[in-house]
């Protein structure tokens, strides 16, 4: 570093980073966003197979429903013609496809009216040529709205939900950044000794975030969940690397070193602890790679890559920035507003047995209660009560009820079984509508005599399609039960069958990610423990540090039980690894400084010095991550993102508190074992005879 700062390399470093940032800004615009969580299911899942077969046999199963207010039958037919003439609409199913609508409405079978024409409001089932996540589908919906401006219409369906999800996601990213940046600057000012310090830290992190977003181009696309939270979390998670280095620079300057020497020595002294911190964080994210539900890989790669990039910028770019801005940094110095916490030493020593005892009890109770929390598994919904989507859904539900469709595919080889299956499904109390060929037309009519517009919607060369409407909106145990029951009914008639829909995919996700939990948890614990063991060559430290953070995780995950709320399981699973990976570095940095001071000082003096010199970094990192998490949780209308934000925000706060209040007592109690079981740990001669 000294050679870089002394020569022209410092200018070249800035030019290289400027070029990389410019390229990353261009590349990040090319990264696609995926909103379809079913894409992350394993290849052998029934949902994925059903979607693939439906695409091949019938085209992509993208259906929306359109209701028009207060029109007569003739006007309803006119609206249908308008829809059929819109480019991108594959088919429109309405009352006239199943009965003669020239007869008086009073003479039409009530069963058909309930499905298609209630209280003068026709309901059309419209199939689009593009899938529900395609931007082309949004264009088609916009054309539908502009073509029917003379009518009062309401639209619902997965496409409409996805349009809202995209809008919310794009708006939320900027909203969260606008909220947390001023708060981050304020928090950094509390712990800094210069008014310029927060800007240096944020500039360094901004570069890392831009590069991380640009390098996502190698993934092709990332999930909307990853997009919503990765930059905000990276800002919070990686901040302590910069803080630690800058604060060490101040210490070196106070010791009388010149600018270049102070920066070089700071990098040299902190690179091991920062690398340990970064590596443990990366291991927490790598644990997500073991999820069969591969959104974990998506989130894990982006965040792990971001941490590595932040680490690199902290030891290469930040020293150069510090060199150029050092005169201004020193001119804008102010008193540290955060108090030093060394005074806590006497309390954490006096009550060490009580504190550790409480921690053990807390770990036991919270471990039990976090296992009692109820979860939701389909968590990519977005909700905004004032949106047109919500208003349209309520309008259609008031006439036709809740529509949560399930697509069922069965072999096209037995009409008699088709009829029996349709009857059984119609008799199931949690199904209010079954649309398939044998329910819409007389099954005794030869299929060759039926209109192709009707036949093609439900019958292909190989399969028959059923569209089953389940009137369950909210995820619940009943939803899972209904999904399983429908599958059992279909399986009683056919050996080969496929099911697709929000209900079945949610059940599929549930079965997949529950199996992921054990693998993710144990890998993150073992991997992080191994990193701490190798870097510090200490047997007790990995156990003690992970115990502190795991306790904070269990407490965090137990809170929803007492709040009596259901938690997004994907949020729980991801946040378990994120909290361990993101906050273990508080404990690592604290223990690192303790071991450093312990070489030349007694136990209590080492604790005092560690609290005085490390508490600011821990407090700032914990507060920033808390603010970032709570901002995501409060602002986001996307269920999974909101749950992950609230969990991570609360988890960071709990981890910070336990590191500052419980970890010192643990280090005091286990000091002898730490010294004895840490390889090549040497104390100064004046401390060799010291006893606790």
Helices and strands as residue ranges (DSSP letters): H 2-6, H 9-28, E 32-34, G 37-40, H 46-58, E 63-68, H 73-84, E 89-93, G 95-97, G 105-107, H 110-116, E 117-118, E 121-128, H 135-147, E 153-157, H 158-191, H 197-214, G 215-219, E 221-223, H 224-237, H 239-254, H 259-286, G 287-290, H 295-331, G 342-344, H 345-350, H 352-370, E 375-376, H 388-400, E 404-411, H 415-427, E 433-435, H 437-440, G 447-449, H 452-458, E 463-470, H 477-491, E 497-501, H 502-536, H 539-563, E 567-568, H 569-598, H 603-635, H 639-661, H 663-669, H 671-676, G 685-687
